[in-house]
Amino acid sequence: MIIAGASLTSSTTSAAPPQEPVVARVEMKLTDGEKVADVIEKGDLLTVIEERDNDYVILTHDGSRGAVDKVNAVRLAESTDIYTDLIERNPDEGRFLTLRASAWWALGKSEKAVEDFDQAIKLGYKEPHAYSSRGLFHAAIGNFDKAIADYNMALELDPESIAPLINRAAVYMAQGEVEKAIKDYTAALKSKPANASLLRQRAIALKAAGKLDQAIEDFDSILQANEKDVDAISGRGYIYFQQGNHEAAVKDFSRVIELTPESAVAFNNRGYNQFQLGNAADALADYDKAIELAPQYGLALQNRAWLLTTAEDTSLRDPAKAIESAKAACELSDYSNLGDLSALAAAFAADGKFEEAIGWQEKVVENAPEPHQEFAKKILQRYQDKKPFSANPDEADVASENDPSKDDVATATQSGS
């Protein structure tokens, strides 16, 4: 057996952010002078607090802090050989199989990880974390029913654990079982009532269930504890948008911009809500800023194209620039996004180039889902009649019959993100 030395370090050592754990290649002793403070076994997972040129500052499973030479530790993804050797030496020890499973996971080999957990459990390793971890691997490869069965077993073995609840909720979300996910997140929150991550996840589930007011309450709870939580502010702002409360949405996205002035998404979303409030000039400025920050931001390019095509304030309309913006969005989506194609067709129509508008709108009709087919065909008919886009084609046709001067572009539907 190889024994390597490792030294204790003071708790005042400056630490870098936590990293992926490393694995002990050999047995090591953490010493404080001549006193042995802790023993690190071969294969032990060591939490990295700081990586230096020649060593790692680590925490052991028992909480001892020390410095370990890099030659005596490897990254988790490089540790399969270590665990294979330990498994061969200890064929009845399921724990080493679970550790090798973690190494397979780090390598992205989820199926091999599941095989090792299967073998460990078959050998009698019945720790709750074995089922919970195998559930994670099953979920990663799409075996959702098996994942839920594992989380159920983990909870049966350890009813107080919240990790299986949280992981099971994530699987329920993937399956569209939103109410079950909400129930699990709520149960987890009984143990950690102010946990921002859990509140955020439940808010997302509540939003998916259409329970928007309750989702806002969860975001409010997060912000009571941390008023600068950008994700919570942004999430709440998006729900305000969904509720049609555009003033509140503008306020939240403005706060996001104040905290993260380089957020292109926040500028796009504020711009959309400004447009809904009739503040087209402010909306255009926000779209321009979003595109300045992220030149390949397709949604902002599409939204700007719609505004330049459909703004009620005709002084803001710029069909040529709208065509340019819509084309850029289409190129980014490889001409596969119907919103981009619709915007391009509308921009050409606004520029009086109806043949081009007809060509692009025909592609929209060809690919539009059934619920949108009728509207897409009505817009196509308008272009064929050399009329510009209208969000309400039937009303526009009636208005045109009564007063041809009213045959004008109406407000388009834009998108937030």
C-alpha positions as CSV (number, residue, x, y, z in Angstrom):
1,M,0.0,0.0,0.0
2,I,1.3,3.4,-0.9
3,I,1.0,6.0,1.8
4,A,1.3,9.7,0.7
5,G,1.7,12.7,2.9
6,A,-0.7,15.6,3.0
7,S,-0.7,18.6,5.3
8,L,-3.4,20.4,7.2
9,T,-4.0,24.0,6.2
10,S,-5.5,26.9,8.2
11,S,-9.1,27.7,7.7
12,T,-8.1,31.3,6.8
13,T,-6.7,30.2,3.5
14,S,-8.4,32.2,0.7
15,A,-10.6,30.0,-1.3
16,A,-11.6,29.9,-5.0
17,P,-15.2,28.9,-5.8
18,P,-15.9,25.2,-5.2
19,Q,-14.9,22.9,-8.1
20,E,-15.6,19.4,-9.2
21,P,-14.3,17.0,-6.5
22,V,-11.1,15.1,-7.0
23,V,-10.4,11.4,-6.2
24,A,-7.5,10.2,-4.0
25,R,-5.2,8.0,-6.0
26,V,-3.5,6.6,-2.9
27,E,-4.0,6.4,0.8
28,M,-2.8,9.7,2.5
29,K,-2.5,11.0,6.0
30,L,-3.4,14.5,6.9
31,T,-0.9,15.6,9.5
32,D,-0.7,18.6,11.9
33,G,3.0,18.5,12.8
34,E,3.6,15.0,14.0
35,K,-0.1,14.3,14.7
36,V,-2.3,12.4,12.2
37,A,-5.5,14.4,12.0
38,D,-7.3,12.3,9.3
39,V,-6.7,9.5,6.9
40,I,-7.7,9.7,3.3
41,E,-8.4,6.3,1.7
42,K,-7.7,5.5,-1.9
43,G,-10.9,6.4,-3.9
44,D,-12.2,9.0,-1.4
45,L,-14.0,11.9,-2.9
46,L,-12.3,15.2,-1.8
47,T,-14.1,18.5,-2.1
48,V,-11.8,21.1,-3.8
49,I,-11.8,24.5,-2.1
50,E,-8.9,25.9,-4.0
51,E,-6.7,24.7,-6.9
52,R,-3.1,25.9,-6.8
53,D,-0.1,25.2,-9.1
54,N,1.0,22.0,-7.5
55,D,-1.8,21.0,-5.1
56,Y,-5.4,21.2,-4.1
57,V,-6.8,22.6,-0.9
58,I,-9.4,20.1,0.0
59,L,-12.0,19.1,2.5
60,T,-12.3,15.4,3.5
61,H,-15.6,13.6,4.1
62,D,-15.1,14.2,7.9
63,G,-14.5,17.9,7.4
64,S,-10.8,18.0,7.7
65,R,-9.0,20.6,5.6
66,G,-5.7,20.0,4.0
67,A,-3.4,20.3,1.0
68,V,-3.0,17.4,-1.4
69,D,-0.4,17.1,-4.1
70,K,-1.9,16.9,-7.6
71,V,0.1,13.7,-8.4
72,N,-2.0,12.1,-5.6
73,A,-5.4,13.0,-6.8
74,V,-7.3,12.9,-10.2
75,R,-10.4,14.5,-11.6
76,L,-13.6,12.5,-11.1
77,A,-13.8,11.9,-14.8
78,E,-10.3,10.4,-14.8
79,S,-11.0,8.0,-11.8
80,T,-12.7,5.0,-13.4
81,D,-9.5,2.9,-13.3
82,I,-9.0,3.7,-9.6
83,Y,-12.5,2.4,-8.8
84,T,-12.2,-0.6,-11.1
85,D,-9.1,-1.6,-9.1
86,L,-11.0,-1.2,-5.8
87,I,-13.9,-3.2,-7.1
88,E,-11.7,-6.0,-8.2
89,R,-10.1,-6.0,-4.7
90,N,-13.4,-5.7,-2.9
91,P,-16.0,-7.5,-5.2
92,D,-18.7,-7.5,-2.5
93,E,-18.4,-3.8,-1.6
94,G,-21.2,-2.0,-3.4
95,R,-20.0,1.4,-2.4
96,F,-17.1,1.3,-4.9
97,L,-19.6,0.6,-7.7
98,T,-21.6,3.7,-6.8
99,L,-18.4,5.7,-6.8
100,R,-17.4,4.4,-10.2
101,A,-20.9,5.3,-11.3
102,S,-20.2,8.9,-10.4
103,A,-17.0,8.7,-12.5
104,W,-19.0,7.4,-15.5
105,W,-21.5,10.2,-15.0
106,A,-18.7,12.7,-15.1
107,L,-17.7,11.2,-18.4
108,G,-21.2,11.5,-19.7
109,K,-21.8,7.7,-19.8
110,S,-25.1,7.6,-18.0
111,E,-26.0,4.0,-19.1
112,K,-22.7,2.7,-17.6
113,A,-23.5,4.6,-14.4
114,V,-26.9,2.9,-14.2
115,E,-25.3,-0.5,-14.7
116,D,-22.9,0.1,-11.8
117,F,-25.8,1.2,-9.5
118,D,-27.8,-1.8,-10.5
119,Q,-24.9,-4.1,-9.5
120,A,-24.3,-2.2,-6.3
121,I,-28.0,-2.6,-5.3
122,K,-28.0,-6.2,-6.3
123,L,-25.0,-6.8,-4.0
124,G,-27.2,-5.4,-1.1
125,Y,-26.1,-1.7,-1.1
126,K,-29.4,-0.2,0.0
127,E,-28.4,3.3,1.0
128,P,-31.1,5.9,0.1
129,H,-28.6,7.9,-1.9
130,A,-28.0,4.8,-4.1
131,Y,-31.6,4.9,-5.3
132,S,-31.7,8.7,-5.5
133,S,-28.5,8.8,-7.6
134,R,-29.7,6.0,-9.9
135,G,-32.9,7.9,-10.3
136,L,-30.9,10.9,-11.5
137,F,-29.1,8.7,-14.1
138,H,-32.4,7.2,-15.2
139,A,-33.9,10.6,-15.7
140,A,-30.8,11.8,-17.7
141,I,-31.4,9.0,-20.3
142,G,-35.2,9.5,-20.4
143,N,-36.2,6.5,-18.2
144,F,-38.7,8.7,-16.3
145,D,-40.8,5.9,-14.8
146,K,-37.7,4.1,-13.5
147,A,-36.4,7.4,-12.1
148,I,-39.6,8.0,-10.2
149,A,-39.6,4.4,-8.8
150,D,-36.1,5.0,-7.5
151,Y,-37.0,8.4,-5.9
152,N,-40.0,6.7,-4.3
153,M,-37.7,4.0,-2.8
154,A,-35.2,6.6,-1.6
155,L,-38.1,8.4,0.2
156,E,-39.3,5.2,1.7
157,L,-35.9,4.5,3.1
158,D,-35.4,8.1,4.3
159,P,-38.7,10.1,4.5
160,E,-36.9,13.2,5.8
161,S,-34.7,13.6,2.8
162,I,-35.7,16.4,0.4
163,A,-33.3,15.6,-2.5
164,P,-35.5,12.8,-3.9
165,L,-38.6,15.1,-3.6
166,I,-36.8,17.8,-5.6
167,N,-35.5,15.4,-8.2
168,R,-38.9,13.7,-8.5
169,A,-40.5,17.1,-9.1
170,A,-38.1,17.7,-11.9
171,V,-39.1,14.5,-13.6
172,Y,-42.8,15.3,-13.1
173,M,-42.2,18.6,-14.8
174,A,-40.5,16.9,-17.7
175,Q,-43.5,14.6,-18.0
176,G,-46.0,17.5,-17.9
177,E,-47.3,16.3,-14.5
178,V,-47.2,19.9,-13.2
179,E,-49.6,19.4,-10.2
180,K,-47.5,16.5,-8.9
181,A,-44.4,18.7,-9.2
182,I,-46.0,21.5,-7.3
183,K,-46.9,19.0,-4.5
184,D,-43.3,17.8,-4.2
185,Y,-41.8,21.3,-4.2
186,T,-44.4,22.3,-1.6
187,A,-43.4,19.3,0.6
188,A,-39.7,20.2,0.2
189,L,-40.4,23.8,1.2
190,K,-41.8,22.6,4.5
191,S,-38.2,21.6,5.4
192,K,-36.7,24.7,3.8
193,P,-39.4,27.3,3.8
194,A,-37.2,30.2,2.6
195,N,-35.1,28.4,0.1
196,A,-34.9,30.6,-3.0
197,S,-34.1,27.8,-5.4
198,L,-37.1,25.8,-4.3
199,L,-39.4,28.8,-4.4
200,R,-38.1,29.6,-7.9
201,Q,-38.8,26.0,-9.1
202,R,-42.3,26.0,-7.6
203,A,-43.0,29.4,-9.2
204,I,-42.0,27.9,-12.6
205,A,-44.3,24.9,-12.0
206,L,-47.2,27.2,-10.8
207,K,-46.7,29.3,-13.9
208,A,-46.9,26.2,-16.1
209,A,-50.1,25.2,-14.3
210,G,-51.6,28.7,-15.1
211,K,-51.5,29.7,-11.4
212,L,-49.9,33.0,-12.1
213,D,-50.9,34.8,-8.9
214,Q,-49.4,32.0,-6.8
215,A,-46.2,32.1,-8.9
216,I,-45.9,35.8,-8.3
217,E,-46.3,35.2,-4.5
218,D,-43.3,32.8,-4.7
219,F,-41.2,35.3,-6.6
220,D,-42.3,38.0,-4.0
221,S,-41.0,35.7,-1.2
222,I,-37.7,35.4,-2.9
223,L,-37.4,39.1,-3.3
224,Q,-38.3,39.8,0.4
225,A,-35.2,38.0,1.3
226,N,-33.0,39.3,-1.5
227,E,-34.4,42.3,-3.4
228,K,-31.6,42.0,-6.0
229,D,-32.4,38.5,-7.1
230,V,-32.4,39.1,-10.9
231,D,-33.9,35.8,-11.8
232,A,-36.9,36.4,-9.5
233,I,-37.5,39.9,-10.8
234,S,-37.3,38.7,-14.4
235,G,-39.5,35.7,-13.7
236,R,-42.1,37.9,-12.1
237,G,-41.9,40.4,-14.9
238,Y,-42.6,37.7,-17.4
239,I,-45.7,36.6,-15.5
240,Y,-46.9,40.2,-15.4
241,F,-46.5,40.2,-19.2
242,Q,-48.6,37.0,-19.4
243,Q,-51.3,38.7,-17.3
244,G,-51.3,41.7,-19.5
245,N,-50.0,43.9,-16.7
246,H,-47.5,45.6,-18.9
247,E,-46.8,48.5,-16.6
248,A,-45.7,46.2,-13.8
249,A,-43.7,44.2,-16.4
250,V,-41.9,47.3,-17.6
251,K,-41.1,48.2,-14.0
252,D,-39.6,44.7,-13.3
253,F,-37.6,44.6,-16.5
254,S,-36.3,48.1,-15.8
255,R,-35.1,46.9,-12.4
256,V,-33.3,43.9,-14.1
257,I,-31.6,46.4,-16.5
258,E,-30.5,48.5,-13.5
259,L,-28.9,45.4,-11.9
260,T,-27.6,43.8,-15.1
261,P,-27.2,46.6,-17.8
262,E,-25.8,44.1,-20.3
263,S,-28.9,41.9,-20.3
264,A,-30.2,41.9,-23.9
265,V,-33.2,39.8,-22.9
266,A,-34.3,42.4,-20.3
267,F,-34.1,45.1,-23.0
268,N,-36.1,43.0,-25.4
269,N,-38.7,42.2,-22.8
270,R,-39.1,45.7,-21.6
271,G,-39.4,46.8,-25.3
272,Y,-42.2,44.4,-25.9
273,N,-44.2,45.6,-22.9
274,Q,-43.5,49.2,-23.8
275,F,-44.9,48.5,-27.3
276,Q,-48.0,47.0,-25.7
277,L,-48.5,50.2,-23.7
278,G,-48.3,52.3,-26.9
279,N,-44.8,53.6,-26.2
280,A,-43.4,52.6,-29.6
281,A,-40.4,55.0,-29.6
282,D,-39.3,53.6,-26.2
283,A,-39.8,50.1,-27.4
284,L,-37.7,50.7,-30.5
285,A,-34.9,52.1,-28.4
286,D,-35.0,49.0,-26.2
287,Y,-35.0,46.6,-29.2
288,D,-32.0,48.6,-30.7
289,K,-30.2,48.3,-27.4
290,A,-30.9,44.5,-27.2
291,I,-29.5,44.0,-30.7
292,E,-26.5,46.2,-29.9
293,L,-25.7,44.0,-26.9
294,A,-26.5,40.7,-28.7
295,P,-26.3,41.2,-32.5
296,Q,-27.6,37.6,-33.1
297,Y,-30.6,37.9,-30.8
298,G,-33.2,36.6,-33.2
299,L,-36.3,37.5,-31.2
300,A,-35.2,41.1,-30.8
301,L,-34.6,41.3,-34.5
302,Q,-38.0,39.9,-35.2
303,N,-39.7,42.3,-32.7
304,R,-37.9,45.3,-34.2
305,A,-39.1,44.2,-37.7
306,W,-42.7,44.1,-36.6
307,L,-42.5,47.5,-34.9
308,L,-40.9,49.1,-37.9
309,T,-43.6,47.6,-40.1
310,T,-46.7,48.1,-37.9
311,A,-46.2,51.1,-35.5
312,E,-49.3,53.3,-35.3
313,D,-46.9,56.3,-35.3
314,T,-46.1,56.3,-39.0
315,S,-43.0,58.3,-38.4
316,L,-41.4,55.3,-36.8
317,R,-42.1,53.0,-39.7
318,D,-39.2,52.0,-41.9
319,P,-40.0,49.1,-44.2
320,A,-36.5,48.8,-45.6
321,K,-35.0,48.5,-42.2
322,A,-37.7,46.1,-41.2
323,I,-36.8,43.9,-44.1
324,E,-33.2,44.0,-43.1
325,S,-34.0,43.1,-39.5
326,A,-36.4,40.3,-40.4
327,K,-33.9,38.8,-42.9
328,A,-31.3,38.8,-40.1
329,A,-33.7,36.9,-37.8
330,C,-34.6,34.5,-40.6
331,E,-30.9,33.7,-41.3
332,L,-30.4,33.0,-37.6
333,S,-33.3,30.5,-37.5
334,D,-32.3,29.1,-40.9
335,Y,-35.7,30.3,-42.2
336,S,-37.5,27.8,-40.0
337,N,-39.2,30.2,-37.5
338,L,-42.7,31.1,-38.6
339,G,-42.7,34.4,-36.6
340,D,-39.5,35.4,-38.5
341,L,-41.0,34.5,-41.9
342,S,-44.3,36.3,-41.1
343,A,-42.3,39.4,-40.1
344,L,-40.3,39.3,-43.3
345,A,-43.5,38.9,-45.4
346,A,-45.2,41.8,-43.6
347,A,-42.1,44.0,-44.1
348,F,-42.0,43.3,-47.8
349,A,-45.7,44.1,-48.0
350,A,-45.2,47.4,-46.1
351,D,-42.5,48.3,-48.7
352,G,-45.0,47.6,-51.5
353,K,-43.1,44.5,-52.6
354,F,-46.1,42.2,-52.7
355,E,-44.6,39.4,-54.9
356,E,-41.9,38.9,-52.2
357,A,-44.5,39.2,-49.5
358,I,-46.6,36.5,-51.1
359,G,-43.7,34.1,-51.5
360,W,-42.7,34.3,-47.9
361,Q,-46.3,34.2,-46.6
362,E,-46.9,31.0,-48.7
363,K,-44.2,29.4,-46.7
364,V,-45.9,30.5,-43.5
365,V,-49.2,28.9,-44.8
366,E,-47.4,25.8,-45.8
367,N,-45.9,25.2,-42.3
368,A,-48.4,26.9,-39.9
369,P,-50.1,24.6,-37.4
370,E,-53.8,24.0,-38.0
371,P,-55.1,26.5,-35.4
372,H,-53.2,29.3,-37.3
373,Q,-53.9,28.2,-40.8
374,E,-57.0,30.4,-41.3
375,F,-55.3,33.5,-40.1
376,A,-52.2,32.8,-42.2
377,K,-54.4,32.3,-45.3
378,K,-56.2,35.6,-44.7
379,I,-52.9,37.4,-44.5
380,L,-51.8,35.8,-47.7
381,Q,-55.0,36.9,-49.4
382,R,-54.3,40.5,-48.3
383,Y,-50.9,40.4,-49.9
384,Q,-52.4,38.9,-53.1
385,D,-54.8,41.9,-53.0
386,K,-51.8,44.2,-52.6
387,K,-52.8,45.2,-49.1
388,P,-50.5,45.4,-46.1
389,F,-50.5,43.2,-43.0
390,S,-53.3,43.6,-40.5
391,A,-53.6,41.8,-37.1
392,N,-57.3,41.9,-37.7
393,P,-57.8,41.2,-41.4
394,D,-61.6,40.8,-41.3
395,E,-62.1,44.2,-39.5
396,A,-59.5,45.8,-41.8
397,D,-61.4,44.5,-44.9
398,V,-64.7,45.9,-43.6
399,A,-63.0,49.2,-42.8
400,S,-61.5,49.3,-46.2
401,E,-64.8,48.8,-47.9
402,N,-66.3,51.7,-45.9
403,D,-63.3,54.0,-46.3
404,P,-60.4,52.9,-48.5
405,S,-58.1,55.4,-46.7
406,K,-58.3,53.1,-43.6
407,D,-56.6,50.2,-45.4
408,D,-53.5,50.5,-43.2
409,V,-51.2,48.3,-41.2
410,A,-52.5,47.3,-37.8
411,T,-50.5,46.3,-34.7
412,A,-48.7,43.0,-35.1
413,T,-48.2,40.3,-32.5
414,Q,-44.6,40.5,-31.1
415,S,-43.0,38.2,-28.6
416,G,-41.3,38.4,-25.3
417,S,-38.8,35.8,-24.0
